[in-house]
Amino acid sequence: MGIVLKQASLSSFSSYLGALIGFFNVSLFMNRLFSYEEFGLRSVLLDITVVVAILAQFGTGRSLVRFFTFFTNGNAKEDNGLFSVTLFISIIGFLFFTLLLFIFQPLLSNYFIDKSALIVDYYWALYPLIFLMLLNNLFEQKLQANSNTAVSTFLKEVLNKLITTFLLVLYYFDSINFEGFIIGFILSYLFNSVVYFFYLHREKQFSWKINWKFFNVRLRKIYLRYSFFTVFTNLSGIILSKLDIIMLLFLLNLTSVGIYANALYFCILITIPSTSIVKISFPILAHNYKRKRFDLIEDLYKKTSINQFLVGGVLFTLLWINIDAVFEFQKAEYATGKMVILILSITRLIDMLTGVNGQIINASKYYPFEGMTSSVLVVIGVLTNLYFIPKFGIEGAAIATLISSSSYNILRVFFIYQKMRLSPFSNQTLKTIGIVLAGIGLGSLLPTSGIGIVDIVYKSVLMCLLFAFLILKLKVSEDISQLFKKYYTRL
């Protein structure tokens, strides 16, 4: 867990610095400068781009990480052409999905012209965004395969958001209009791609020549089979995470998307440490599975469950007890997304409590399970959204996400236990849940002063001290306790 914590800590620092920058971008700039429709448009463009860019890889991005240690055989600078094959297939995928977007553009334009005309006006932005996102994903996966997530996290979470801040300042002073902002937003991903390329080139991480003798017919079959099933895995993971936004766009309008996206942003904040842990855990799990070290896999499984849920639970508590004060900094309409924040946060906490279940399955010989079940879960996601959104609006989309995501995670936990006799839960699990529930309960009882910023500061400080005391006293996480001791001795 040491390398996981080190890289996750570096990544989390960049992520939270980026989150702070993003908070100002969203709460103090976008929410005030953009209309609800313009704010919703940015979210829709980004979500559609993420989905298509992942699908365009045809599963090869996950294969790059999964098989990297096998292809390099200890020499990380020579991958026998694995990256080149992944790049070639990804470009083919981009051309395929670009053609589909072009063919369906007239149909989609007719559908949205009356209810969300901005989609029609900025449909063109999808093409460059998807291509640049695809390149960013490839370079990020290359670094992830080397157990280096800190650099990619800094570029994506900090540098990219600083560029967005600069664009918003230009917009505020009328130096650019909304179209100029969108163009600048696209160019920020181009800048990231250039930085990625030169960094990897400097580190001599590119190996373009394909060693067909090594990458023989047998190995190609294994690689392509794994990639094929991973397509469906990505279908569930990515589409289910973006399905709510896309369904709201089709069933309601861009205003609803904007309010929902604002609520979703807050929920993303509590998952930042979890995202960092998951990214760095996968190559380690794949390595341990290759060595049949199930003891190390189980240890990582349990620790990620405890650590993710503890940190996520603390962050959710701080968010929930301060949410009304935070809404004071935004337009009044965004406060209608309060229940969305609660429902989606519960969804994220359940996901964190079940540990790195998806990564364990994908690193094992049982990876087809993810592909076989994902299509069914996407159907469930679509049906639940179709049922709940017309009845409950944006809260309905959150409920549908809770049902789909939680069902998927519970199914994964049972499958792993049945096949490998591994569980994310331990004697510390109930203690961990108890600490989080106690914190939420006590935090909700704290009185308010009526001054938003004062309430945020004093409540957050008190709750952090309480959580630190309970975590250390009950010794629920060895890793977190060690981090406390490490930094305490430096003071």
RADA-V280556 format. One line per field, one symbol per residue. psi: psi as a letter, one per 40 degrees, with the letter a starting at -180 (. if undefined). A space follows every 10 residues. Layout:
psi->???
This chain:
psi->eddddddddd dddddddddd dddddddecd dddiiddddd dddddddddd dddddeefed ddddddeddd ddfegeehef eddddddddd dddddddddd dddedddddd dedddgdddd dfddeddddd dddddddddd dddddefged dddddddcdd dddddddddd ddefdiaddd dddddddddd dddddddddd ddefehgdhh gdddgadddd dddddddddd dddddddddd dedddddddd dbiddddddd ddddddddde eddddddddd dddddddddd efgddddddd dddddddddd dddddddddd eeddddddei idddeeeddd dddddddddd dddeafdddd ddeieedddd dddddddddd dddddddddd debddddddd dddddddddd ddddddddde fiieiadedd dddddddddd ddddehiiee hddddddddd dddddddddd dddefdhddd ddddddddde .
